[in-house]
Amino acid sequence: MLKMIPLGGLGEIGLNIMAVEYDDYILVIDAGLMFPEEYMPGVDVVIPDFHYLKENREKVGSIILTHGHEDHIGAMPFFLRELSIPVFGTNFTVELLKEKLREHDLIEDTTLKKIAAGDVTEFGPFRVEYIRVKHSIVDGVGLAINTPEGIIIHSGDFKIDHTPVDGQFTDLGRFAYYGDQGVLALFSDSTNVEKEGFTLSESEVRKALEELFQHCNGRLIVAVFASNISRIQQIINLAVKYERKIALSGKSMKTNVRIAMDQGFISIPEDVEIGEKAISKLPDDKVTIITTGSQGEPMSALTRMAQNRHKHIKVKNGDTVILSSRFIPGNEKAITSIINSLYRLGAEVVYEKVSDIHSSGHAYREELKLMLNLVKPKYFIPIHGEYRHLVKHIQMAKETGISPESTLLVEDGDVICFEGGRCEIGEKVQNGRILVDGKGVGDVGELVLRDRRKLSGDGVVIAFLAVDEQTGEVVYGPDIISKGFVFEDQKGFILEDAKCIVLEVLDEIENPAHIDWTEVAPDIKRRLKRFFFQVIERSPLILPIIIPV
C-alpha cells in the first residue's frame, strides 16, 4: 500500500510537509514553518509536529525540498535535530538552507545533495524526477514520483508565466508527458484558487517598475522579498539603464543576493553597487535602494527607515518608496502603518493596490485548470492552502470534468491510501503545530498562550502575603501589585478593597496553624476574580503568592 500523509500545509498557509510511505520506506517532501497568528503572543515561529516521523524514524530515508521559501524549508533546523537524513534540493535551495543550518550549528552534521530540474533520483521503492516550475523564487521544482502503485505528481508552488524575465518556465511539456503516461494522483498548489484568470507576468511588472524609474526625480527605495531573485535582478537592470547606483539594505537581502550571485542567478555590473554609507554622497536621482521590509516586519530595514531609526538611510521629501510585494493576510495593519509613516516623512509610496508592481508566484484559476488538464489524474488532492482554498480547488476540478468520486478533500494528518489503483482515506495520524519561542521548542502551549492573552488584554494582579508557618498568622501583607490593569489614580480604592477580600478569605480559615496554604491560593484567586469583574468588568491574570516563613 502507498500512503501519502500531509503533516502540514492543508488547512493553513505554511507548515508544508508531506510523507510518502511504501512498506518500510518514507520519503519526506518539504519541512516548512508558518509565522505566528495574532492569538499567539510572544511566539517566534510555528513548525509542524514531527511525531509520526519520529515514531517511524527507522523508515525515514530522505527529504526533498521543492524550493527555498520559509514555508517549505523554515522548519528544517528543527527537523534535522530529530531526523538526521540526507537532504535533496536544487542549487539555490540548498545554499539558502546552508545559511540557516550554520546559524543552528547543524551544517557539519547534515548531508546535502544538489539536484537540478530534469534529474532523476531513486529513493527506495520511489523514482523521482524533478520538473522545473516557475515561482516567485528561482530554482523551484515540482515532482513526478514513480511508485509501485502508479505515478504521483506533486506540483510544488508554481505559476505559468509565458514571458518570464529570467527564462525560467514551468515545464508544461514534462507535466503533459506524465499525463499521457497515466497519473494516479495530482497534489496541486491551492493558494490562489480564489483568483480568476491568469497571474500577472513578471514582464508586465517590469513595465510598471520602468515607468516609475522614468518619472522619479528623487531616490527610489524598493522593498521586495529577499527571496524574489528575478524581481531584484529587474530592479538592478533598471537602475543600470537609468544610470543609478544600487545599495542593498537588510541582512537577508544582502545574504540572498550574495548567494544568487555565486549561483549565477543575479548579475551586478562593476561599480554599480554602493554601500549604505555612500548613499548620502550621491545626487538623489542617482540612487536606488533595494531593501527588505515589504510586510512591515518590526526589525526590517524599511520599518527602521519609516521610524527614522535606520543608521544610514533617512527618508525625506522627494523619495519614492515602492512596495513590490502583495499584502500577505494578517500583515495589512503593519504594512499600512509603515505606509502612513513614510508619507509623514515626505515620501511618495507605491504599492500593489495602486499599481501593478507585484506578480504572485502562485497560479490563478486558469493556470490551475491547465495543470489539471495536462496531468489528467485519476485522483485529485488539493494541497497548500486554508480549508476554503482546498474546497474551492475541488469545486474547480469538478468544473474541468474530474468526477466527484476522484477528488479528495483531506487535512493535516489524514492518511491517503492507494492500493490496486483505488484510493481511500485511512485513519488519522498525530499532527499539529509546535510553537517556537526563543530557544524553547514546544514548551509554549495553549495554557501559556491563554495567560499571555490575558496579560495583554487585562493585565496582571499579584496578591502577596507571608504567613507564620507555626501559627498561621499574617506577618506581611496582604500586598496587592498590579500591572496593565488600571490607571495609577484608580488603583487606590480598588486595590485597597482587594486587600480586604484577601483578609476575608483568611478570616474564614478555622485552624490556620494546620492549613495547607496551597489550598488557600485558589480561593483567593476565585474571590478576587469575582470582585474585579463586579467592580470594573475586567478579568486580569491573578497570581496569589503565599509564603510560609
C-alpha positions as CSV (number, residue, x, y, z in Angstrom):
1,M,0.0,0.0,0.0
2,L,1.2,3.5,-0.9
3,K,0.5,6.2,1.8
4,M,0.6,9.9,1.2
5,I,0.4,11.7,4.6
6,P,0.3,15.5,4.7
7,L,1.5,16.6,8.2
8,G,1.1,20.3,7.5
9,G,0.0,22.7,4.8
10,L,-3.5,21.5,4.3
11,G,-5.7,23.9,6.3
12,E,-3.2,26.7,6.7
13,I,-0.8,28.8,4.7
14,G,2.7,27.5,5.6
15,L,3.8,24.4,7.6
16,N,4.2,22.4,4.3
17,I,5.4,18.9,4.9
18,M,4.3,15.6,3.4
19,A,5.4,12.0,3.9
20,V,5.3,9.4,1.0
21,E,5.4,5.9,2.5
22,Y,5.6,2.5,0.9
23,D,6.4,-0.6,3.0
24,D,9.5,0.2,5.1
25,Y,10.5,3.5,3.3
26,I,9.3,7.1,3.9
27,L,10.3,9.9,1.7
28,V,9.6,13.4,3.1
29,I,8.7,16.4,0.9
30,D,9.5,19.9,2.4
31,A,9.5,20.9,6.1
32,G,8.2,24.5,6.3
33,L,7.1,26.9,9.1
34,M,4.4,29.4,9.5
35,F,4.6,32.8,11.2
36,P,2.5,33.2,14.4
37,E,-1.0,34.4,14.3
38,E,-2.5,37.2,16.4
39,Y,-3.6,34.8,19.1
40,M,0.0,33.6,19.7
41,P,1.6,36.5,21.5
42,G,5.4,36.1,22.1
43,V,5.7,33.1,19.7
44,D,8.6,33.4,17.1
45,V,7.6,30.8,14.6
46,V,5.3,27.7,14.3
47,I,6.6,24.4,13.0
48,P,4.8,21.1,12.2
49,D,4.6,18.2,14.7
50,F,7.1,15.6,13.5
51,H,5.7,12.9,15.9
52,Y,4.7,10.5,13.2
53,L,8.1,10.7,11.5
54,K,10.0,10.3,14.8
55,E,7.8,7.3,15.7
56,N,8.8,5.7,12.3
57,R,12.4,7.1,12.2
58,E,13.8,3.8,11.0
59,K,11.7,4.1,7.8
60,V,12.5,7.8,7.1
61,G,15.2,7.8,4.3
62,S,15.5,11.2,2.7
63,I,13.8,14.6,2.3
64,I,13.3,16.6,-0.9
65,L,12.9,20.4,-0.8
66,T,10.8,21.8,-3.7
67,H,12.1,25.4,-3.2
68,G,13.7,27.8,-0.8
69,H,10.8,29.7,0.8
70,E,10.4,29.7,4.6
71,D,7.0,27.9,4.4
72,H,8.9,25.0,2.7
73,I,12.4,24.9,4.4
74,G,12.0,27.1,7.5
75,A,11.5,24.1,9.9
76,M,14.5,22.2,8.6
77,P,16.8,23.0,11.5
78,F,14.2,21.6,13.9
79,F,13.5,18.6,11.6
80,L,17.2,17.7,11.3
81,R,17.7,17.8,15.0
82,E,15.2,15.0,15.2
83,L,15.9,13.1,12.0
84,S,19.4,13.2,10.5
85,I,18.8,12.2,6.9
86,P,20.1,13.3,3.5
87,V,18.5,16.5,2.1
88,F,17.9,16.9,-1.7
89,G,17.3,20.3,-3.3
90,T,18.3,22.5,-6.2
91,N,21.4,24.7,-6.1
92,F,19.8,27.8,-4.7
93,T,17.5,26.0,-2.3
94,V,20.5,24.1,-0.7
95,E,22.6,27.3,-0.5
96,L,19.7,29.1,1.4
97,L,19.4,26.1,3.7
98,K,23.1,26.1,4.4
99,E,22.8,29.7,5.8
100,K,20.0,28.5,8.1
101,L,21.9,25.4,9.2
102,R,25.0,27.5,10.0
103,E,23.0,29.6,12.4
104,H,21.9,26.4,14.2
105,D,25.4,24.8,14.1
106,L,24.0,21.9,12.1
107,I,25.9,22.3,8.8
108,E,28.6,19.8,9.7
109,D,26.2,17.0,10.6
110,T,23.9,17.3,7.5
111,T,24.3,15.5,4.2
112,L,23.2,17.9,1.4
113,K,22.8,16.7,-2.1
114,K,22.2,19.1,-5.0
115,I,19.9,18.2,-7.9
116,A,18.6,20.1,-11.0
117,A,15.4,20.1,-13.0
118,G,15.4,17.0,-15.2
119,D,17.4,14.9,-12.8
120,V,16.1,11.6,-11.6
121,T,16.8,10.1,-8.1
122,E,16.0,6.7,-6.7
123,F,14.7,6.6,-3.1
124,G,14.0,3.0,-2.0
125,P,10.8,2.0,-3.9
126,F,10.4,5.5,-5.4
127,R,11.9,7.0,-8.6
128,V,11.6,10.9,-8.6
129,E,12.0,13.2,-11.5
130,Y,12.4,16.9,-10.7
131,I,10.3,19.2,-13.0
132,R,11.1,22.8,-13.5
133,V,8.4,25.2,-12.2
134,K,8.2,29.0,-12.3
135,H,7.6,30.6,-8.9
136,S,8.5,33.8,-7.1
137,I,11.8,32.3,-6.1
138,V,14.3,30.8,-8.5
139,D,15.2,27.1,-8.8
140,G,11.8,25.6,-7.8
141,V,10.7,22.2,-8.8
142,G,7.6,20.0,-8.9
143,L,7.9,16.2,-8.5
144,A,6.9,13.2,-10.6
145,I,7.1,10.3,-8.1
146,N,7.1,6.9,-9.7
147,T,5.7,4.5,-7.1
148,P,4.8,0.8,-7.1
149,E,1.1,1.9,-7.2
150,G,1.5,4.5,-10.0
151,I,2.7,8.0,-10.8
152,I,2.2,10.8,-8.2
153,I,2.6,14.4,-9.3
154,H,3.4,17.0,-6.7
155,S,3.2,20.4,-8.2
156,G,5.2,22.3,-5.7
157,D,4.5,26.0,-5.6
158,F,4.0,27.1,-9.2
159,K,2.7,29.6,-11.7
160,I,2.5,29.7,-15.5
161,D,4.3,32.7,-16.9
162,H,4.8,32.6,-20.7
163,T,7.0,35.7,-20.7
164,P,9.3,35.3,-17.6
165,V,12.1,37.8,-17.2
166,D,14.6,35.2,-16.0
167,G,13.9,32.5,-18.6
168,Q,12.6,30.0,-16.0
169,F,9.4,28.5,-17.4
170,T,7.1,25.9,-15.8
171,D,7.9,22.8,-17.8
172,L,4.4,22.1,-19.1
173,G,5.7,19.6,-21.6
174,R,7.0,17.4,-18.9
175,F,3.7,17.6,-16.9
176,A,1.9,16.7,-20.1
177,Y,4.3,13.8,-20.8
178,Y,3.3,12.2,-17.4
179,G,-0.4,13.0,-18.1
180,D,-0.1,10.8,-21.3
181,Q,1.7,8.1,-19.3
182,G,-1.2,8.0,-16.8
183,V,-1.1,9.7,-13.4
184,L,-2.5,8.1,-10.4
185,A,-2.9,11.3,-8.4
186,L,-2.2,15.0,-8.6
187,F,-1.3,17.0,-5.5
188,S,-1.6,20.7,-6.6
189,D,-1.0,24.1,-5.0
190,S,-4.2,25.8,-4.0
191,T,-3.0,29.2,-2.6
192,N,-4.6,31.4,-5.3
193,V,-7.6,29.3,-6.3
194,E,-9.9,32.2,-5.5
195,K,-8.2,34.5,-8.0
196,E,-9.8,34.5,-11.5
197,G,-7.8,34.4,-14.8
198,F,-4.0,34.3,-15.0
199,T,-1.3,35.7,-12.8
200,L,0.3,38.9,-14.0
201,S,3.5,38.2,-15.9
202,E,6.8,39.4,-14.5
203,S,7.4,41.3,-17.8
204,E,4.3,43.4,-17.0
205,V,5.7,44.1,-13.6
206,R,8.9,45.3,-15.3
207,K,6.9,47.7,-17.4
208,A,5.2,49.2,-14.3
209,L,8.6,49.5,-12.5
210,E,10.2,51.1,-15.5
211,E,7.6,53.8,-15.6
212,L,8.4,54.7,-12.0
213,F,12.1,54.8,-12.8
214,Q,11.4,57.1,-15.8
215,H,9.4,59.6,-13.8
216,C,11.1,59.6,-10.4
217,N,13.5,62.5,-9.8
218,G,14.5,61.5,-6.3
219,R,15.7,58.4,-4.6
220,L,14.0,55.1,-5.3
221,I,13.6,52.8,-2.3
222,V,12.2,49.4,-3.4
223,A,11.0,46.9,-0.8
224,V,10.9,43.4,-2.1
225,F,11.1,39.8,-0.7
226,A,14.7,38.9,-0.4
227,S,13.9,35.6,-2.0
228,N,12.4,37.1,-5.1
229,I,15.6,37.0,-7.1
230,S,14.2,37.7,-10.5
231,R,12.5,40.8,-9.2
232,I,15.7,42.0,-7.6
233,Q,17.5,41.5,-10.9
234,Q,14.9,43.5,-12.7
235,I,15.4,46.4,-10.3
236,I,19.2,46.2,-10.8
237,N,18.8,46.2,-14.6
238,L,16.5,49.2,-14.5
239,A,18.9,51.0,-12.2
240,V,21.7,50.4,-14.6
241,K,19.6,51.5,-17.6
242,Y,18.7,54.8,-15.8
243,E,22.2,55.4,-14.5
244,R,21.5,54.8,-10.9
245,K,23.7,53.2,-8.3
246,I,22.2,50.5,-6.1
247,A,22.5,49.9,-2.4
248,L,21.3,46.8,-0.6
249,S,19.7,47.1,2.9
250,G,18.7,44.4,5.2
251,K,20.6,41.3,6.4
252,S,18.5,38.7,4.4
253,M,18.7,40.9,1.3
254,K,22.5,41.0,1.3
255,T,22.8,37.3,2.1
256,N,20.3,36.2,-0.6
257,V,21.8,38.4,-3.3
258,R,25.3,37.1,-2.4
259,I,24.1,33.5,-2.8
260,A,22.3,34.3,-6.0
261,M,25.4,36.0,-7.5
262,D,27.5,32.9,-6.5
263,Q,25.0,30.7,-8.3
264,G,24.7,32.8,-11.4
265,F,21.1,34.0,-10.8
266,I,22.0,37.6,-10.3
267,S,24.5,39.8,-12.1
268,I,25.5,43.3,-10.9
269,P,27.9,45.2,-13.2
270,E,31.1,46.6,-11.7
271,D,30.9,49.9,-9.9
272,V,27.0,49.8,-9.7
273,E,26.7,48.6,-6.1
274,I,27.5,51.0,-3.3
275,G,27.4,50.7,0.5
276,E,24.7,52.3,2.6
277,K,27.2,54.9,3.9
278,A,27.8,56.2,0.4
279,I,24.2,57.0,-0.4
280,S,24.3,60.5,1.1
281,K,27.3,61.4,-1.1
282,L,25.4,60.9,-4.4
283,P,22.6,63.0,-6.0
284,D,19.2,61.7,-5.1
285,D,18.3,60.9,-8.7
286,K,21.3,58.6,-8.9
287,V,20.4,56.2,-6.1
288,T,18.2,53.1,-5.9
289,I,17.9,51.3,-2.6
290,I,16.7,47.7,-2.6
291,T,15.5,46.7,0.9
292,T,13.7,44.2,3.0
293,G,10.5,45.0,5.0
294,S,7.7,44.9,2.4
295,Q,5.5,43.2,5.1
296,G,6.1,45.7,7.8
297,E,8.3,43.3,9.8
298,P,9.2,45.1,13.1
299,M,13.0,44.8,12.7
300,S,13.3,45.1,9.0
301,A,15.3,47.8,7.2
302,L,12.2,49.5,5.8
303,T,10.5,49.6,9.2
304,R,13.6,51.2,10.7
305,M,13.6,53.8,7.9
306,A,9.9,54.6,8.4
307,Q,10.5,55.0,12.1
308,N,13.6,57.2,11.5
309,R,15.8,54.6,13.3
310,H,17.9,53.4,10.3
311,K,21.6,54.1,10.9
312,H,22.4,55.3,7.4
313,I,19.2,55.9,5.4
314,K,16.8,58.8,6.4
315,V,13.6,59.0,4.3
316,K,12.9,62.6,3.1
317,N,10.8,64.7,0.7
318,G,11.3,63.6,-2.9
319,D,11.8,59.9,-2.1
320,T,9.6,57.3,-3.8
321,V,9.1,54.1,-1.9
322,I,7.9,51.0,-3.9
323,L,6.4,48.0,-2.0
324,S,6.9,45.4,-4.7
325,S,5.0,42.6,-3.0
326,R,1.5,41.7,-2.0
327,F,-0.2,42.3,1.3
328,I,0.1,38.9,3.0
329,P,-3.1,38.3,5.0
330,G,-2.5,39.2,8.6
331,N,0.1,41.8,7.8
332,E,-2.2,44.5,6.5
333,K,-2.2,46.6,9.6
334,A,1.6,46.6,9.9
335,I,2.0,47.4,6.2
336,T,-0.5,50.3,6.3
337,S,1.2,51.7,9.4
338,I,4.6,51.7,7.5
339,I,2.9,53.4,4.5
340,N,1.4,56.1,6.8
341,S,4.8,56.7,8.5
342,L,6.6,57.0,5.1
343,Y,4.1,59.6,4.0
344,R,4.6,61.6,7.2
345,L,8.3,61.7,6.4
346,G,7.5,63.2,3.0
347,A,7.9,60.2,0.7
348,E,5.6,59.0,-2.1
349,V,4.5,55.4,-1.6
350,V,3.6,53.0,-4.4
351,Y,2.1,49.6,-3.6
352,E,0.1,46.8,-5.2
353,K,-3.3,48.3,-4.5
354,V,-2.4,51.4,-6.6
355,S,0.0,49.9,-9.2
356,D,0.9,46.6,-10.9
357,I,4.2,46.4,-9.2
358,H,3.9,42.8,-8.0
359,S,3.0,39.5,-9.5
360,S,2.1,36.5,-7.4
361,G,4.2,33.3,-7.5
362,H,1.1,31.1,-7.2
363,A,-1.1,30.0,-10.1
364,Y,-4.5,31.6,-10.6
365,R,-7.6,29.6,-11.6
366,E,-7.0,29.3,-15.3
367,E,-3.4,28.1,-14.7
368,L,-4.7,25.5,-12.1
369,K,-7.2,24.3,-14.7
370,L,-4.4,24.0,-17.3
371,M,-2.3,21.9,-14.9
372,L,-5.3,19.6,-14.3
373,N,-6.0,19.2,-18.0
374,L,-2.3,18.4,-18.8
375,V,-1.8,15.9,-16.0
376,K,-5.3,14.2,-16.3
377,P,-5.0,12.5,-12.9
378,K,-7.2,9.6,-11.8
379,Y,-7.4,11.2,-8.4
380,F,-7.0,14.9,-7.4
381,I,-6.0,16.2,-4.0
382,P,-5.6,19.9,-3.4
383,I,-2.7,21.0,-1.1
384,H,-1.1,24.2,0.2
385,G,-3.9,26.4,1.4
386,E,-6.5,27.1,4.0
387,Y,-9.6,24.9,4.2
388,R,-11.6,27.2,1.9
389,H,-8.9,27.1,-0.7
390,L,-9.0,23.3,-0.7
391,V,-12.8,23.2,-1.1
392,K,-12.8,25.8,-3.9
393,H,-10.0,23.9,-5.7
394,I,-12.1,20.7,-5.6
395,Q,-15.1,22.6,-6.9
396,M,-13.0,24.0,-9.7
397,A,-11.6,20.5,-10.5
398,K,-15.1,19.2,-11.0
399,E,-15.7,22.1,-13.5
400,T,-12.9,20.7,-15.6
401,G,-14.5,17.3,-15.8
402,I,-13.0,15.4,-12.8
403,S,-15.6,13.2,-11.3
404,P,-16.6,13.9,-7.6
405,E,-15.5,10.4,-6.7
406,S,-12.0,11.2,-7.9
407,T,-11.5,14.3,-5.7
408,L,-10.4,14.0,-2.1
409,L,-10.7,16.8,0.5
410,V,-8.1,16.0,3.1
411,E,-6.5,17.8,6.0
412,D,-3.3,17.5,8.0
413,G,-2.8,14.1,9.5
414,D,-5.1,12.2,7.0
415,V,-3.6,9.1,5.6
416,I,-4.3,8.8,1.8
417,C,-4.0,5.1,0.9
418,F,-3.5,3.9,-2.7
419,E,-3.8,0.2,-3.4
420,G,-4.6,-1.7,-6.6
421,G,-5.5,1.6,-8.4
422,R,-8.0,2.6,-5.7
423,C,-7.8,5.3,-3.2
424,E,-9.3,5.9,0.3
425,I,-8.6,7.9,3.4
426,G,-7.4,5.9,6.3
427,E,-7.0,6.6,10.0
428,K,-5.6,9.9,11.0
429,V,-2.0,10.2,12.4
430,Q,-0.8,12.6,15.1
431,N,-0.2,16.0,13.7
432,G,-0.4,19.6,14.9
433,R,1.6,22.8,15.5
434,I,4.7,23.2,17.6
435,L,5.3,26.7,18.9
436,V,8.9,28.0,19.0
437,D,9.6,30.8,21.5
438,G,13.2,31.8,21.8
439,K,15.2,28.6,22.5
440,G,12.1,26.8,23.7
441,V,10.5,24.3,21.2
442,G,7.1,23.1,22.1
443,D,7.2,24.3,25.7
444,V,4.6,27.0,25.0
445,G,1.1,25.5,24.9
446,E,-2.5,26.7,25.0
447,L,-2.4,27.5,28.7
448,V,0.6,29.7,28.3
449,L,-0.9,31.5,25.3
450,R,-4.1,32.0,27.3
451,D,-2.2,33.6,30.1
452,R,-0.3,35.8,27.7
453,R,-3.6,36.9,26.0
454,K,-5.0,37.7,29.5
455,L,-1.9,39.7,30.3
456,S,-2.1,41.7,27.0
457,G,-5.8,42.2,27.5
458,D,-6.5,42.9,31.2
459,G,-3.0,42.9,32.8
460,V,-1.9,41.1,36.0
461,V,-2.7,41.4,39.7
462,I,-0.4,39.8,42.3
463,A,-1.7,39.2,45.8
464,F,1.3,38.7,48.0
465,L,1.5,37.8,51.7
466,A,3.7,36.0,54.1
467,V,2.4,33.9,57.0
468,D,3.9,32.3,60.1
469,E,4.4,28.6,59.4
470,Q,3.7,27.6,63.0
471,T,0.8,29.9,63.9
472,G,-0.7,30.8,60.5
473,E,-0.6,34.5,61.4
474,V,-0.1,37.0,58.6
475,V,3.4,38.5,59.1
476,Y,3.4,40.6,55.9
477,G,0.7,41.8,53.6
478,P,-1.5,41.2,52.0
479,D,0.1,43.4,49.4
480,I,-1.7,43.9,46.0
481,I,0.5,44.7,43.0
482,S,-1.0,45.3,39.5
483,K,0.5,45.9,36.1
484,G,-1.5,46.8,33.0
485,F,-4.8,46.7,35.0
486,V,-5.9,50.2,36.0
487,F,-4.5,53.7,35.9
488,E,-2.4,54.7,38.9
489,D,-5.1,57.2,40.2
490,Q,-7.7,54.4,40.1
491,K,-5.6,51.9,42.0
492,G,-6.3,53.3,45.4
493,F,-9.8,52.2,46.3
494,I,-9.9,49.1,44.0
495,L,-6.7,47.6,45.3
496,E,-7.5,48.5,48.9
497,D,-10.8,46.7,48.6
498,A,-9.0,43.8,47.0
499,K,-6.8,43.6,50.2
500,C,-10.0,43.3,52.2
501,I,-11.2,40.5,50.0
502,V,-7.9,38.6,50.8
503,L,-8.3,39.3,54.5
504,E,-11.9,38.0,54.4
505,V,-10.6,34.7,52.9
506,L,-8.0,34.4,55.7
507,D,-10.5,35.2,58.4
508,E,-12.7,32.3,57.3
509,I,-9.9,29.8,57.9
510,E,-10.9,27.8,61.1
511,N,-7.5,26.4,62.0
512,P,-4.7,28.5,60.3
513,A,-1.9,26.7,62.2
514,H,-2.7,23.4,60.4
515,I,-3.8,24.7,57.0
516,D,-2.3,23.7,53.6
517,W,-1.6,27.1,52.1
518,T,-1.6,25.8,48.6
519,E,-5.3,25.2,49.0
520,V,-5.9,28.8,50.1
521,A,-4.4,30.4,46.9
522,P,-7.2,29.1,44.5
523,D,-9.9,30.5,46.8
524,I,-8.2,33.9,46.9
525,K,-7.9,33.8,43.1
526,R,-11.6,32.9,42.7
527,R,-12.8,35.6,45.1
528,L,-10.6,38.4,43.6
529,K,-11.7,37.4,40.1
530,R,-15.3,37.8,41.0
531,F,-14.6,41.1,42.8
532,F,-12.7,42.7,39.9
533,F,-15.4,41.6,37.4
534,Q,-18.2,43.0,39.5
535,V,-16.4,46.3,40.2
536,I,-14.7,47.1,36.9
537,E,-15.8,44.3,34.5
538,R,-12.2,43.2,33.8
539,S,-10.6,39.8,34.2
540,P,-6.9,40.3,34.9
541,L,-4.5,37.4,35.4
542,I,-4.5,36.8,39.2
543,L,-1.4,35.4,40.9
544,P,-1.8,34.7,44.7
545,I,1.6,34.2,46.3
546,I,1.6,32.9,49.9
547,I,5.0,32.4,51.5
548,P,5.1,30.4,54.8
549,V,8.1,31.7,57.0
